[in-house]
């Protein structure tokens, strides 16, 4: 696989429940869990290309892999991506404004 393509992770978030299940509030700068079968290492720099229904546009979020989850039971394989770079706080605040009080705690049924 081309290394450039390997660093781009697509993620579609259809609704607030899906956003809550994907958001990782315990990461200091915010983060998202992205389902993928591709292999990543801790610290790999990636760009999450996501459509969040409430933002009405696709956004590119730079991040680093901080969580690696193999497929386990009903949970998908994937990676946790911690936001970084100049847009880190803007993305975190946008997601937390959509989630409201839910942003302060992990979802009961999360993806990671």
Contact map, one row per residue, 1 for C-alpha under 8 A:
1110110000000000000000000000000000000000000000000000000000000000000000000000000000000000000000000000000000000000
1111110000000000000000000000000000000000000000000000000000000000000000000000000000000000000000000000000000000000
1111111000000000000000000000000000000000000000000000000000000000000000000000000000000000000000000000000000000000
0111111100000000000000000000000000000000000000000000000000000000000000000000000000000000000000000000000000000000
1111111100000000000000000000000000000000000000000000000000000000000000000000000000000000000000000000000000000000
1111111110000000000000000000000000000100000000000000000000000000000000000000000000000000000000000000000000000000
0011111110000000000000000000000000000000000011100000000000000000000000000000000000000000000000000000000000000000
0001111111000000000000000000000000000000000001111000000000000000000000000000000000000000000000000000000000000000
0000011111100000000000000000000001010000000001111000000000000000000000000000000000000000000000000000000000000000
0000000111110000000000000000000001000000000000011100000000000000000000000000000000000000000000000000000000000000
0000000011111000000000000000000001100000000000011110000000000000000000000000000000000000000000000000000000000000
0000000001111100000000000000000000000000000000000111000000000000000000000000000000000000000000000000000000000000
0000000000111111011000000000000000000000000000000111100000000000000000000000000000000000000000000000000000000000
0000000000011111011000000000000000000000000000000011100000000000000000000000000000000000000000000000000000000000
0000000000001111111000000000000000000000000000000001110000000000000000000000000000000000000000000000000000000000
0000000000001111111100000000000000000000000000000000000000000000000000000000000000000000000000000110000000000000
0000000000000011111110000000000000000000000000000000000000000000000000000000000000000000000000000000000000000000
0000000000001111111111000000000000000000000000000000000000000000000000000000000000000000000000000000000000000000
0000000000001111111111100000000000000000000000000001000000000000000000000000000000000000000000000010000000000000
0000000000000001111111100000000000000000000000000000000000000000000000000000000000000000000000000010011001100100
0000000000000000111111100000000000000000000000000000000000000000000000000000000000000000000000000000000001111110
0000000000000000011111110000000111000000000000000000000000000000000000000000000000000000000000000000000000000111
0000000000000000001111111000011110000000000000000000000000000000000000000000000000000000000000000000001001000000
0000000000000000000001111110011110000000000000000000000000000000000000000000000100000000000000000000000001000000
0000000000000000000000111111011000000000000000000000000000000000000000000000000000000000000000000000001111000000
0000000000000000000000011111010000000000000000000000000000000000000000000000000000000000000000000000000011000000
0000000000000000000000011111111000000000000000000000000000000000000000000000000001000000000000000000000000000000
0000000000000000000000001111110000000000000000000000000000000000000000000000000000000000000000000000000000000000
0000000000000000000000000011111000000000000000000000000000000000000000000000000001110001100100000000000000000000
0000000000000000000000111111111100000000000000000000000000000000000000000000000001100001000100000000000000000000
0000000000000000000000111010111110000000000000000000000000000010000000000000000111100000000100000000000000000000
0000000000000000000001110000011111000000000000000000000000000000000000000000000111000000000000000000000000000000
0000000000000000000001110000001111100000000000000000000000000000000000000000011110000000000000000000000000000011
0000000011100000000001000000000111110000000000000000000000000000000000000000011110000000000000000000000000000000
0000000000100000000000000000000011111000000000000000000000000000000000000001111000000000000000000000000000000000
0000000010000000000000000000000001111100000000000000000000000000000000000001111000000000000000000000000000000000
0000000000000000000000000000000000111110000000000000000000000000000000000000110000000000000000000000000000000000
0000010000000000000000000000000000011111000000000000000000000000000000000000010000000000000000000000000000000000
0000000000000000000000000000000000001111100000000000000000000000000000000000000000000000000000000000000000000000
0000000000000000000000000000000000000111110100000000000000000000100100000000001000000000000000000000000000000000
0000000000000000000000000000000000000011111100000000000000000000100100000000000000000000000000000000000000000000
0000000000000000000000000000000000000001111100000000000000000001111100000000000000000000000000000000000000000000
0000000000000000000000000000000000000000111110000000000000000001110000000000000000000000000000000000000000000000
0000000000000000000000000000000000000001111111000000000000000001100000000000000000000000000000000000000000000000
0000001000000000000000000000000000000000001111100000000000000111100000000000000000000000000000000000000000000000
0000001110000000000000000000000000000000000111110000000000000111100000000000000010000000000000000000000000000000
0000001110000000000000000000000000000000000011111000000000011110000000000000000000000000000000000000000000000000
0000000111100000000000000000000000000000000001111100000000111110000000000000000000000000000000000000000000000000
0000000111100000000000000000000000000000000000111110000001111000000000000000000000000000000000000000000000000000
0000000001111000000000000000000000000000000000011111000001111000000000000000000000000000000000000000000000000000
0000000000111100000000000000000000000000000000001111101111100000000000000000000000000000000000000000000000000000
0000000000011110001000000000000000000000000000000111111111000000000000000000000000000000000000000000000000000000
0000000000001110000000000000000000000000000000000011111110000000000000000000000000000000000000000000000000000000
0000000000000010000000000000000000000000000000000001111100000000000000000000000000000000000000000100000000000000
0000000000000000000000000000000000000000000000000011111111000000000000000000000000000000000000000000000000000000
0000000000000000000000000000000000000000000000000011111111000000000000000000000000000000000000000000000000000000
0000000000000000000000000000000000000000000000000011101111100000000000000000000000000000000000000000000000000000
0000000000000000000000000000000000000000000000001111001111110000000000000000000000000000000000000000000000000000
0000000000000000000000000000000000000000000000011110000011111000000000000000000000000000000000000000000000000000
0000000000000000000000000000000000000000000000111100000001111100000000000000000000000000000000000000000000000000
0000000000000000000000000000000000000000000000111100000000111110000000000000000000100011001000000000000000000000
0000000000000000000000000000000000000000000011110000000000011111000000000000000000111001000000000000000000000000
0000000000000000000000000000001000000000000011110000000000001111100000000000000011111000000000000000000000000000
0000000000000000000000000000000000000000011111000000000000000111110000000000000011110000000000000000000000000000
0000000000000000000000000000000000000001111111000000000000000011111100000000001111000000000000000000000000000000
0000000000000000000000000000000000000000011000000000000000000001111100000000001111000000000000000000000000000000
0000000000000000000000000000000000000000010000000000000000000000111110000000001110000000000000000000000000000000
0000000000000000000000000000000000000001110000000000000000000000111111000000111100000000000000000000000000000000
0000000000000000000000000000000000000000000000000000000000000000001111100001111000000000000000000000000000000001
0000000000000000000000000000000000000000000000000000000000000000000111110001110000000000000000000000000000000000
0000000000000000000000000000000000000000000000000000000000000000000011111111110000000000000000000000000000000000
0000000000000000000000000000000000000000000000000000000000000000000001111111100000000000000000000000000000000000
0000000000000000000000000000000000000000000000000000000000000000000000111110000000000000000000000000000000000000
0000000000000000000000000000000000000000000000000000000000000000000000111111000000000000000000000000000000000000
0000000000000000000000000000000000000000000000000000000000000000000000111111100000000000000000000000000000000011
0000000000000000000000000000000000110000000000000000000000000000000011110111110000000000000000000000000000000011
0000000000000000000000000000000000111000000000000000000000000000000111110011111000000000000000000000000000000000
0000000000000000000000000000000011111100000000000000000000000000000111100001111100000000000000000000000000000001
0000000000000000000000000000000011110001000000000000000000000000111110000000111110000000000000000000000000000000
0000000000000000000000010000001111000000000000000000000000000000111100000000011111000000000000000000000000000001
0000000000000000000000000000001111000000000001000000000000000011111000000000001111100000000000000000000000000000
0000000000000000000000000010111100000000000000000000000000000011110000000000000111110000000000000000000000000000
0000000000000000000000000000111000000000000000000000000000001111000000000000000011111001000100000000000000000000
0000000000000000000000000000100000000000000000000000000000000111000000000000000001111111000000000000000000000000
0000000000000000000000000000000000000000000000000000000000000110000000000000000000111111000000000000000000000000
0000000000000000000000000000000000000000000000000000000000000000000000000000000000011111100000000000000000000000
0000000000000000000000000000000000000000000000000000000000001000000000000000000000011111111000000000000000000000
0000000000000000000000000000110000000000000000000000000000001100000000000000000000111111111100000000000000000000
0000000000000000000000000000100000000000000000000000000000000000000000000000000000000111111110000000000000000000
0000000000000000000000000000000000000000000000000000000000000000000000000000000000000011111111000000000000000000
0000000000000000000000000000000000000000000000000000000000001000000000000000000000000011111111100000000000000000
0000000000000000000000000000111000000000000000000000000000000000000000000000000000100001111111110000000000000000
0000000000000000000000000000000000000000000000000000000000000000000000000000000000000000111111111000000000000000
0000000000000000000000000000000000000000000000000000000000000000000000000000000000000000011111111100000000000000
0000000000000000000000000000000000000000000000000000000000000000000000000000000000000000001111111110001000000000
0000000000000000000000000000000000000000000000000000000000000000000000000000000000000000000111111111001000000000
0000000000000000000000000000000000000000000000000000000000000000000000000000000000000000000011111111000000000000
0000000000000001000000000000000000000000000000000000010000000000000000000000000000000000000001111111000000000000
0000000000000001001100000000000000000000000000000000000000000000000000000000000000000000000000111111111000000000
0000000000000000000000000000000000000000000000000000000000000000000000000000000000000000000000011111111000000000
0000000000000000000000000000000000000000000000000000000000000000000000000000000000000000000000000011111100000000
0000000000000000000100000000000000000000000000000000000000000000000000000000000000000000000000000011111111100000
0000000000000000000100101000000000000000000000000000000000000000000000000000000000000000000000110011111111000000
0000000000000000000000001000000000000000000000000000000000000000000000000000000000000000000000000000111111000000
0000000000000000000000001100000000000000000000000000000000000000000000000000000000000000000000000000011111100000
0000000000000000000110111100000000000000000000000000000000000000000000000000000000000000000000000000011111110100
0000000000000000000110000000000000000000000000000000000000000000000000000000000000000000000000000000010011111100
0000000000000000000010000000000000000000000000000000000000000000000000000000000000000000000000000000000001111100
0000000000000000000010000000000000000000000000000000000000000000000000000000000000000000000000000000000000111110
0000000000000000000111000000000000000000000000000000000000000000000000000000000000000000000000000000000001111111
0000000000000000000011000000000010000000000000000000000000000000000000000011000000000000000000000000000000001111
0000000000000000000001000000000010000000000000000000000000000000000010000011010100000000000000000000000000000111
